[in-house]
Amino acid sequence: MDVADLSAQAGITLDGWQELILEAAMGERADAKWAAKRVGVSVARQNGKSQLLVARALAGVLLFGEMKIVISAHQQDTARETFSKMVEIITADGNEWIDDRVRHNGIMNAINREAIRFKNGALIQFKARSGPGGRGFSSDCLLLDEAQRLKRSAWVSINSTMSAMHNPQVWLLGTPPTRDDIEAQMHEVFESVRSAAIGGVSKSAAWIEWGSNPSDDDYDPASELTRWKSNPAWNTRINHEVVDGEFESYSEEEFAQDRLGAWLSDLGGAGSRAISQAEWDSCGVAEAPTEGVRSFAVAFNVDGSRLALAGALKHDEGIHVELLDVAADDVAAGLGKLADWLAQRWRNAAEIVLSGAAGAPVLKQLLKDRRVPDALVRVASTPEYTQACSITLDAVRAAAAIAEANAETDDLLPVPFSHRRDEGQQLLDDSVSISDRKKRGPTGAWGWEATTPDGDETPLEAVSLAYWISKTTRRKPYGEKERRAVFL
């Protein structure tokens, strides 16, 4: 009897993709030991990983003579969910042959101590890697759910305990690590096991993955074909209407990772973005408004080696933004010229906002030296910067929705956000195309970050700050009431 036959007898009907994983994982060497000491599975949520865990654990106890099996998840509630599924199977009508093998009072249901003991002495434990359950992983078979959230310190400890076992096997099942997983430094193990298997470095690992690569020619997240290729249980367990809702409400990156199983390394190579091409294009205008109140913004990158200058014009129907200049060569030497430029225009601007600890204070002092009033120049705090990024993203998406609605009716509504669409704005377009959200601090606030090695987020940051200050300031220009939008 193999694992699929045992599972079927227990009322667990495995899908073809689950049987494929078991076939790849359960091969034996000539010495009757597992050929794959490590088994990695990357697949989008809700496809049936938990069912696979239960099938492998039952097979370990009832077929392979494994005396201790540990099923572990990052949090106890996930481990307990798997425990509940196994108890449901063991106690189901028709499965008395399994229940008869469980020791009397062998099902332990206490929180953080969930376990099932069998009459032959075998034990299946359900443990969390965090909290009080985060110890004691020595076992014949270790099944690590939520493997994208496995810290390296835990992995080192696990391997040291497993090394004393005669024929151990470790499974890592998860989804591609998100930016939050990366920031929490939980992604390295899952990624390293994947890289070692795919690169041929490991001779004792099996890696099975379903997912899409946004750089592929046929990649289309709106296409059912792409979704089907990325979800092995697309036609059995996945609710297609729910997926449509995910597509409508998630960012491109969130949908690509959570539903299509894309890895950030692939997304970065294609330039992952929070603002889609369609959204950005729909806000572009060939001719900028000519009347309104101006504001300016300068954004420095972290080390002050790059900056971007942007302008915003608040007019009767909304706010228009433009990238005015960028600098990446000898920025410090050029700050004087930038200060001169701003000093010539401050009287006709509502406010000037600066961002970036490596350059903003210096530029503020240079402006003060040129008699630009302190009250007119604001150095944005981190909360102000993250608010600028957030409200700009909201503004673009709202404007895109209005533009889409306008295309279907004769009753045109004003589009409240616009940017200039021409070759002179290519650096801004490029910045939008590779910028995505990065969490800043524990509150959930976020800022822009380039997702390609040579990408530059500062043009989008400058435009976001210009939009924000234009939208929130109550100041009026000091000088003459000239309202033509000639930034340069």
C-alpha positions as CSV (number, residue, x, y, z in Angstrom):
1,M,0.0,0.0,0.0
2,D,1.4,3.5,-0.9
3,V,0.6,6.9,0.6
4,A,-2.2,7.6,-1.9
5,D,-3.9,4.3,-1.2
6,L,-3.7,4.7,2.5
7,S,-5.1,8.3,2.2
8,A,-8.0,7.1,0.1
9,Q,-8.8,4.4,2.6
10,A,-8.9,7.1,5.3
11,G,-11.2,9.2,3.2
12,I,-8.5,11.7,2.0
13,T,-8.7,11.9,-1.8
14,L,-5.5,13.3,-3.0
15,D,-5.3,15.5,-6.0
16,G,-2.9,14.6,-8.8
17,W,-0.5,17.4,-7.8
18,Q,-0.4,16.1,-4.2
19,E,0.4,12.6,-5.4
20,L,3.2,14.1,-7.6
21,I,4.8,15.7,-4.6
22,L,4.6,12.5,-2.6
23,E,6.2,10.6,-5.5
24,A,9.0,13.1,-5.7
25,A,9.5,13.1,-2.0
26,M,9.2,9.4,-1.0
27,G,11.9,7.9,-3.2
28,E,14.4,5.6,-1.4
29,R,18.1,4.9,-1.9
30,A,19.6,1.5,-2.2
31,D,20.2,1.5,1.6
32,A,16.5,2.1,2.2
33,K,17.0,5.7,3.4
34,W,15.2,8.7,2.0
35,A,16.7,10.0,-1.2
36,A,15.3,13.5,-0.3
37,K,16.3,14.5,3.1
38,R,14.7,17.9,2.6
39,V,11.4,18.4,0.7
40,G,10.4,21.9,-0.3
41,V,6.9,22.8,-1.5
42,S,6.0,26.4,-2.6
43,V,2.4,26.8,-3.6
44,A,-0.2,29.6,-3.2
45,R,-2.7,29.5,-0.3
46,Q,-5.8,27.4,-0.1
47,N,-4.6,24.8,-2.6
48,G,-4.4,22.0,-0.1
49,K,-1.1,22.0,1.8
50,S,-2.7,21.0,5.1
51,Q,-4.2,17.9,3.5
52,L,-0.8,16.9,2.2
53,L,0.6,17.3,5.7
54,V,-2.0,15.0,7.2
55,A,-1.5,12.4,4.5
56,R,2.3,12.4,5.0
57,A,2.0,12.2,8.8
58,L,-0.5,9.3,8.8
59,A,1.7,7.4,6.3
60,G,4.7,7.9,8.5
61,V,3.0,6.3,11.5
62,L,1.0,3.6,9.6
63,L,3.3,2.7,6.7
64,F,6.9,3.7,7.4
65,G,7.3,2.9,11.1
66,E,8.2,6.4,12.1
67,M,7.9,6.8,15.8
68,K,7.8,10.5,16.2
69,I,6.4,13.0,13.7
70,V,6.2,16.8,14.4
71,I,4.0,19.1,12.4
72,S,5.0,22.7,13.1
73,A,3.7,26.1,12.1
74,H,4.8,29.6,12.8
75,Q,1.8,30.2,15.1
76,Q,0.0,27.7,17.2
77,D,-3.4,28.4,15.7
78,T,-2.2,27.1,12.3
79,A,-0.7,24.0,13.9
80,R,-4.0,23.4,15.8
81,E,-6.0,23.7,12.6
82,T,-4.0,20.8,11.2
83,F,-4.4,18.9,14.4
84,S,-8.2,19.3,14.2
85,K,-8.2,18.0,10.6
86,M,-6.3,14.9,11.6
87,V,-8.6,14.3,14.6
88,E,-11.6,14.6,12.3
89,I,-10.2,12.0,10.0
90,I,-9.3,9.6,12.7
91,T,-12.7,9.8,14.4
92,A,-14.7,9.8,11.1
93,D,-17.2,7.1,10.4
94,G,-15.5,4.2,8.5
95,N,-12.1,5.0,10.0
96,E,-12.4,2.8,13.0
97,W,-9.3,0.9,11.7
98,I,-7.3,4.1,12.4
99,D,-9.0,4.9,15.7
100,D,-8.3,1.4,16.9
101,R,-4.6,2.1,16.5
102,V,-4.8,5.2,18.7
103,R,-4.0,4.7,22.4
104,H,-6.8,5.0,24.9
105,N,-7.0,8.7,25.7
106,G,-4.2,9.2,23.3
107,I,-5.6,12.4,21.7
108,M,-4.3,15.3,23.8
109,N,-6.3,18.5,23.0
110,A,-4.7,20.9,25.4
111,I,-3.6,24.2,23.9
112,N,0.1,24.2,22.9
113,R,0.3,20.5,23.8
114,E,-1.8,19.0,20.9
115,A,-0.6,15.4,20.2
116,I,-1.9,12.0,19.1
117,R,-0.3,8.8,20.6
118,F,-0.7,5.4,19.0
119,K,-0.7,2.0,20.5
120,N,2.6,1.1,18.8
121,G,4.3,4.0,20.7
122,A,4.3,6.4,17.7
123,L,3.6,10.0,18.4
124,I,2.4,12.9,16.2
125,Q,2.9,16.3,17.8
126,F,1.6,19.7,16.6
127,K,3.8,22.6,17.6
128,A,4.4,26.3,17.1
129,R,7.9,27.6,16.4
130,S,7.1,30.7,18.5
131,G,5.9,30.9,22.1
132,P,6.0,27.9,24.5
133,G,5.8,25.3,21.7
134,G,9.1,26.4,20.0
135,R,11.3,23.6,21.3
136,G,11.7,19.8,20.8
137,F,11.7,19.3,17.1
138,S,13.8,16.1,17.1
139,S,11.7,13.6,15.1
140,D,11.8,11.0,12.3
141,C,9.7,13.3,10.1
142,L,9.4,17.1,10.6
143,L,6.7,18.9,8.6
144,L,7.3,22.6,8.7
145,D,4.2,24.6,7.6
146,E,4.5,28.3,6.9
147,A,8.1,27.7,6.0
148,Q,8.4,31.2,4.6
149,R,8.4,32.4,8.2
150,L,11.2,30.1,9.5
151,K,13.9,31.9,11.3
152,R,17.5,30.8,10.6
153,S,18.2,30.4,14.4
154,A,15.3,27.9,14.6
155,W,16.6,26.1,11.4
156,V,20.1,25.7,12.9
157,S,18.6,24.3,16.1
158,I,16.3,21.9,14.1
159,N,19.1,20.5,12.0
160,S,21.3,19.9,15.1
161,T,18.5,17.8,16.7
162,M,17.6,15.9,13.5
163,S,21.3,14.9,12.9
164,A,21.0,12.2,15.6
165,M,18.1,10.5,13.8
166,H,18.6,7.4,11.7
167,N,16.6,8.3,8.6
168,P,15.1,11.7,9.1
169,Q,13.1,13.7,6.6
170,V,12.2,17.4,6.8
171,W,9.5,19.0,4.8
172,L,9.2,22.8,4.3
173,L,5.8,23.9,2.9
174,G,5.0,27.5,2.3
175,T,4.3,30.4,0.0
176,P,6.9,32.9,-1.5
177,P,8.1,35.2,1.3
178,T,6.6,38.6,1.4
179,R,8.3,41.9,2.1
180,D,7.1,41.6,5.7
181,D,8.7,38.2,6.0
182,I,11.9,39.6,4.6
183,E,11.9,42.6,7.0
184,A,11.4,40.2,9.9
185,Q,14.4,38.1,8.6
186,M,12.3,35.0,8.3
187,H,12.7,34.3,4.6
188,E,16.3,33.1,4.3
189,V,15.9,29.4,5.1
190,F,13.0,28.8,2.6
191,E,14.9,30.8,-0.1
192,S,18.2,29.0,0.5
193,V,16.6,25.6,0.3
194,R,14.9,26.6,-3.0
195,S,18.1,28.0,-4.4
196,A,20.2,25.0,-3.5
197,A,17.7,22.6,-5.1
198,I,17.1,24.6,-8.3
199,G,20.7,25.4,-8.7
200,G,21.8,21.8,-8.3
201,V,23.9,22.5,-5.3
202,S,22.0,20.1,-3.0
203,K,22.1,16.4,-3.8
204,S,19.5,15.4,-1.2
205,A,16.7,17.9,-1.7
206,A,13.4,17.7,-3.6
207,W,11.8,21.0,-4.6
208,I,8.3,21.3,-6.0
209,E,6.8,24.7,-6.9
210,W,3.8,26.2,-8.6
211,G,3.9,29.8,-9.5
212,S,4.1,32.5,-12.2
213,N,7.0,34.6,-13.3
214,P,5.9,38.2,-14.3
215,S,8.8,38.3,-16.9
216,D,7.3,35.5,-18.9
217,D,5.7,36.5,-22.2
218,D,2.4,34.9,-21.4
219,Y,2.1,36.3,-17.9
220,D,-1.3,38.0,-17.4
221,P,-2.7,38.1,-13.8
222,A,-6.2,38.8,-15.2
223,S,-6.1,35.6,-17.3
224,E,-7.6,32.4,-16.0
225,L,-4.8,30.5,-17.8
226,T,-2.2,32.3,-15.6
227,R,-4.2,31.6,-12.5
228,W,-4.8,28.0,-13.4
229,K,-1.0,27.4,-14.1
230,S,-0.2,28.9,-10.7
231,N,-2.8,27.0,-8.6
232,P,-2.7,23.2,-8.9
233,A,-6.1,23.0,-7.2
234,W,-7.6,25.7,-9.4
235,N,-10.4,23.4,-10.6
236,T,-11.0,21.6,-7.3
237,R,-10.6,23.9,-4.2
238,I,-10.2,27.5,-5.4
239,N,-13.2,29.8,-5.4
240,H,-12.8,31.7,-8.6
241,E,-15.1,34.6,-7.5
242,V,-13.0,35.1,-4.4
243,V,-9.9,35.3,-6.6
244,D,-11.6,37.9,-8.7
245,G,-12.1,39.9,-5.6
246,E,-8.4,39.5,-4.6
247,F,-7.4,40.7,-8.1
248,E,-9.6,43.8,-7.7
249,S,-8.5,44.8,-4.2
250,Y,-4.8,43.6,-4.0
251,S,-1.8,45.5,-5.3
252,E,-0.1,43.9,-8.3
253,E,2.7,42.5,-6.1
254,E,0.3,41.2,-3.4
255,F,-1.8,39.3,-6.0
256,A,1.3,38.0,-7.8
257,Q,2.7,36.6,-4.6
258,D,-0.4,35.6,-2.6
259,R,-2.4,34.0,-5.5
260,L,0.0,33.4,-8.3
261,G,3.0,32.1,-6.3
262,A,5.5,34.6,-7.7
263,W,8.8,35.2,-5.8
264,L,10.0,38.7,-5.1
265,S,13.2,38.0,-6.9
266,D,11.2,37.5,-10.1
267,L,9.0,40.4,-9.4
268,G,12.0,42.6,-8.8
269,G,13.5,41.6,-12.0
270,A,10.4,42.8,-13.8
271,G,10.1,45.9,-11.6
272,S,7.3,45.3,-9.1
273,R,5.1,48.4,-8.7
274,A,2.3,49.7,-6.5
275,I,0.9,51.9,-9.2
276,S,0.0,50.0,-12.3
277,Q,0.9,51.1,-15.8
278,A,-2.8,51.5,-16.6
279,E,-3.4,53.6,-13.5
280,W,-0.5,55.9,-14.2
281,D,-1.2,56.3,-17.9
282,S,-4.9,57.2,-17.2
283,C,-3.7,60.2,-15.1
284,G,-1.3,61.6,-17.7
285,V,-2.2,64.8,-19.6
286,A,-0.5,66.3,-22.7
287,E,-1.1,69.9,-21.6
288,A,-0.6,71.0,-18.0
289,P,-3.0,73.4,-16.2
290,T,-1.8,77.0,-16.5
291,E,-3.3,78.6,-13.4
292,G,-3.0,77.7,-9.7
293,V,-0.9,77.8,-6.6
294,R,2.5,76.2,-6.8
295,S,4.5,74.2,-4.3
296,F,7.9,72.5,-4.5
297,A,9.5,69.4,-3.0
298,V,13.0,67.9,-2.9
299,A,13.6,64.3,-2.0
300,F,17.0,62.9,-1.1
301,N,17.8,59.2,-1.0
302,V,19.1,57.6,2.2
303,D,22.8,58.5,1.7
304,G,22.3,61.8,0.0
305,S,23.8,60.6,-3.3
306,R,20.7,61.3,-5.3
307,L,17.9,63.9,-5.2
308,A,14.8,64.8,-7.2
309,L,13.0,68.1,-7.5
310,A,9.3,68.2,-8.2
311,G,6.5,70.8,-8.4
312,A,2.8,70.7,-7.8
313,L,0.1,73.1,-9.0
314,K,-3.2,73.2,-7.1
315,H,-5.9,74.3,-9.5
316,D,-9.7,74.5,-9.4
317,E,-10.2,70.8,-10.3
318,G,-7.3,69.1,-8.5
319,I,-3.6,69.0,-8.3
320,H,-1.1,68.6,-11.2
321,V,2.5,67.3,-10.5
322,E,5.7,67.3,-12.5
323,L,9.3,66.1,-12.1
324,L,11.5,69.1,-12.6
325,D,15.0,67.8,-12.2
326,V,17.1,65.0,-10.8
327,A,20.7,64.8,-9.7
328,A,23.0,61.8,-9.0
329,D,26.5,63.2,-9.7
330,D,28.2,65.2,-7.0
331,V,24.9,66.2,-5.3
332,A,26.6,68.2,-2.5
333,A,28.3,70.4,-5.1
334,G,25.0,71.2,-6.8
335,L,23.0,72.1,-3.7
336,G,24.0,75.7,-4.0
337,K,22.6,76.0,-7.5
338,L,19.4,74.3,-6.3
339,A,19.1,76.7,-3.4
340,D,19.6,79.6,-5.8
341,W,16.8,78.2,-8.1
342,L,14.4,77.9,-5.2
343,A,15.3,81.2,-3.8
344,Q,14.3,82.9,-7.0
345,R,10.8,81.3,-6.9
346,W,9.8,81.1,-3.2
347,R,7.7,84.2,-3.4
348,N,5.3,82.6,-5.9
349,A,5.1,79.2,-4.0
350,A,2.9,78.2,-1.1
351,E,5.5,76.0,0.5
352,I,8.8,74.1,-0.1
353,V,9.1,70.6,1.5
354,L,12.3,68.7,1.9
355,S,12.8,65.1,2.8
356,G,15.9,63.0,3.6
357,A,18.1,63.2,6.6
358,A,21.3,63.1,4.5
359,G,20.5,66.3,2.5
360,A,17.4,68.1,3.7
361,P,18.9,70.0,6.7
362,V,21.8,71.2,4.6
363,L,19.5,72.5,1.9
364,K,17.3,74.2,4.5
365,Q,20.3,76.1,5.8
366,L,21.3,77.1,2.3
367,L,17.8,78.5,1.7
368,K,17.9,80.3,5.1
369,D,21.2,81.9,4.0
370,R,19.5,83.2,0.9
371,R,16.7,84.8,3.0
372,V,14.0,82.3,2.2
373,P,11.7,82.4,5.3
374,D,12.0,79.4,7.7
375,A,8.2,79.2,7.9
376,L,8.1,78.5,4.1
377,V,10.5,75.6,4.2
378,R,9.4,72.4,5.9
379,V,11.6,69.3,6.5
380,A,9.1,66.5,6.4
381,S,9.0,64.1,9.4
382,T,8.8,60.4,8.8
383,P,5.1,60.3,9.5
384,E,4.6,63.2,7.1
385,Y,6.7,61.4,4.4
386,T,4.7,58.2,4.8
387,Q,1.5,60.1,4.7
388,A,2.6,61.8,1.4
389,C,3.3,58.4,-0.2
390,S,0.0,57.0,1.0
391,I,-2.3,59.8,-0.1
392,T,-0.5,60.0,-3.5
393,L,-1.2,56.3,-4.1
394,D,-4.8,56.9,-3.1
395,A,-5.0,59.9,-5.4
396,V,-3.7,58.1,-8.4
397,R,-6.0,55.2,-7.9
398,A,-9.0,57.5,-7.4
399,A,-8.1,59.5,-10.5
400,A,-7.7,56.3,-12.5
401,A,-11.1,55.1,-11.4
402,I,-12.7,58.4,-12.5
403,A,-10.9,58.3,-15.8
404,E,-12.2,54.8,-16.4
405,A,-15.7,56.0,-15.6
406,N,-15.4,59.0,-17.9
407,A,-14.5,56.7,-20.7
408,E,-18.0,55.1,-20.4
409,T,-20.1,58.2,-20.1
410,D,-20.7,61.6,-21.6
411,D,-21.0,63.2,-18.1
412,L,-17.3,63.8,-17.5
413,L,-16.0,64.3,-14.0
414,P,-12.9,66.2,-13.2
415,V,-9.8,64.0,-12.6
416,P,-8.3,65.3,-9.3
417,F,-4.7,64.1,-10.0
418,S,-2.6,64.5,-13.1
419,H,1.0,64.4,-14.3
420,R,2.5,65.6,-17.6
421,R,2.8,63.0,-20.3
422,D,5.8,63.6,-22.5
423,E,9.5,62.5,-22.9
424,G,10.6,65.1,-20.4
425,Q,9.0,63.1,-17.6
426,Q,10.5,59.7,-18.5
427,L,12.6,59.6,-15.3
428,L,9.4,60.0,-13.3
429,D,7.7,57.3,-15.4
430,D,10.6,55.0,-14.8
431,S,10.5,55.6,-11.1
432,V,6.8,54.8,-10.9
433,S,7.4,51.6,-12.9
434,I,9.8,50.1,-10.3
435,S,8.6,51.7,-7.0
436,D,6.6,49.7,-4.5
437,R,5.7,50.1,-0.9
438,K,8.1,49.3,1.9
439,K,7.0,49.1,5.5
440,R,8.5,51.8,7.8
441,G,8.3,51.0,11.5
442,P,5.8,48.9,13.4
443,T,2.6,50.9,12.7
444,G,2.0,49.7,9.1
445,A,3.1,53.0,7.6
446,W,5.1,52.7,4.4
447,G,7.3,54.6,1.9
448,W,8.5,54.2,-1.6
449,E,11.3,51.8,-2.5
450,A,12.9,50.8,-5.8
451,T,12.5,47.1,-6.6
452,T,15.3,46.8,-9.1
453,P,19.0,47.2,-8.4
454,D,19.4,50.3,-10.7
455,G,16.0,51.8,-9.9
456,D,15.5,55.2,-8.3
457,E,12.5,56.0,-6.1
458,T,13.4,59.6,-5.4
459,P,11.4,61.1,-8.4
460,L,8.2,59.4,-7.2
461,E,9.1,60.5,-3.6
462,A,9.5,64.1,-4.7
463,V,6.3,64.1,-6.6
464,S,4.4,62.5,-3.7
465,L,5.8,65.2,-1.3
466,A,4.8,67.9,-3.8
467,Y,1.3,66.5,-4.1
468,W,1.0,66.2,-0.3
469,I,2.2,69.7,0.6
470,S,0.0,71.2,-2.2
471,K,-3.0,69.3,-0.8
472,T,-2.5,70.0,2.9
473,T,-0.9,73.5,3.1
474,R,-3.0,76.5,4.0
475,R,-0.3,78.9,3.0
476,K,-0.6,81.3,0.0
477,P,2.3,82.6,-2.0
478,Y,4.1,85.6,-0.4
479,G,4.7,87.6,-3.6
480,E,2.9,88.6,-6.7
481,K,-0.2,86.7,-7.7
482,E,1.3,85.3,-10.9
483,R,-0.4,82.0,-11.4
484,R,1.1,80.6,-14.5
485,A,2.5,77.1,-14.0
486,V,5.9,77.7,-15.4
487,F,8.1,75.7,-13.0
488,L,11.5,76.1,-14.7
